[in-house]
Amino acid sequence: MELDLMKCIIIIFFGFVGAFINATVGGGGLITLPALLSVGLPPSAAIATNKLAASMGNLTSSLTFFKAGKIDIKLLVPILPFVFIFSMLGAWTVHLMDSELLRPLIILMLIAVLIYTLLKKNWGQLEDRKPFDWKRGVLFVASLLLIGFYDGFFGPGTGSFIMFVFIIAGFDFLQAAGNAKLINFISNIAALIMFLILGEVVFLYGFIMGGAMIAGAFFGTKFALSKGTSFVRMLFIIITVILIIKNIYDYWSA
């Protein structure tokens, strides 16, 4: 596909902005995916290409959060291979059924996340982790695996859902954001491999947007770390509201 100057500006600008937001609370796909569609990519190619660019951005965010001590590697390492497998299964399953069937459920889940966050005003402001007993441990891991499957299968709101699981487990918003970025990176890579096998990725667009997303992710992560948990909580609420509105609009206009 040909890439003129205007298309290049569009995917660079929206790639940077999307990654900046995604670096803190997720939801960057709300910006980057429409940008790829607007330059002429068909939906399947846009989704696949967005996974390539998002993987580059999420890797940058993960490394920055890790250097800041906001990722619990010991906790995540045993879980990540299973997230990878479940995300690949999700990407494969999307070819067997219509992912749009999930949208009403996703809207309800996002509304529940929003209400819970608004009611718990000090929730996620400070770390309040308790040791995992086997029940909480199983629920925690199962939730992350299901979200990994969901990311490969559908995707919208993945970052919000992952952060919600970590905050429920007692992490503060910054720690939840850091851990969510690493898990989101692994689930993106798994889905990307499936899309590469299917030949859907447009590499020229993906690498140009990915370069912009590396920059956006770096500055977004640094900004979140400097502003602290209150800022991340506020942005989490805003992005969740936008996700709800976007999903309702897509559902009723389908």
C-alpha positions, 0 to 999 in steps of 0.5 A: 500500500502507498503511504503519502505524507498526510497518511504518515502524519496521521498515523504518527500523530495518533500513534503518539497520542494513543500510546501516551494514554495507553501507557497509563491506563490503556484504551489507546486502541480507541485512538490508534485503530480508527487512525489506521482505518482512516488511512484506508486499511480494511478492518482485519488488516487495521486490527492486525497492524494495530497489534504490531504497533501496540506491542512496540508501545507496550514493550516501551511502557513495560520497560519504563515501569520496570525500571521504576520498580512498578512491575512485580516480576516474581508474581507475573513470570509464572502467569505470562506463558499461560496469558500468551497461550490464552491470547493465541486461543482467543485470536484463533477463536475469533475466526470461528464466531462473531466477536461482536456478540460479546459487546453487550457483556463488555459494556455491562462489565465496563459500567460495573468497573466504573461504578466500583471505582467511583464508589471506592474513592480512596481505592487504589491510592495506596498499596493494600496487598494481602497474601494470596490464599488458594481461592484468591490466587485461583481467582486472580490467575483465572481472571488474567487468563480470561482477559488474555483470551479476551484481548486476542478475541476482541480487545476493547477495554483490556487495559482497564480490565487488567488494571481492575484485577490488580487493584482488587488484589491490593495494588495501587494504580501505578503498580496496577498500570505497570503490571497491566502493561507487561501482561498486555504486551504478552497478550498483544504478541500472542495475537500478533503471531496469529495475525502474522500467520494469517498474513494480515499485518501491513508492516509499513504502517505498523512500524511507522505507527510503532515508532511513534508509539514507542515515543508516546509510551515513553513520555506517557509512562514518565508523565504518569510516574511523575503525577502519581496514583491520583492522576492515574485514577482520574485518567482511568475513570475518564478512559473507562467512560469513553470506552463505555460510550464508544462500545454503546455507539458501536453496538447501536450503530451496527 
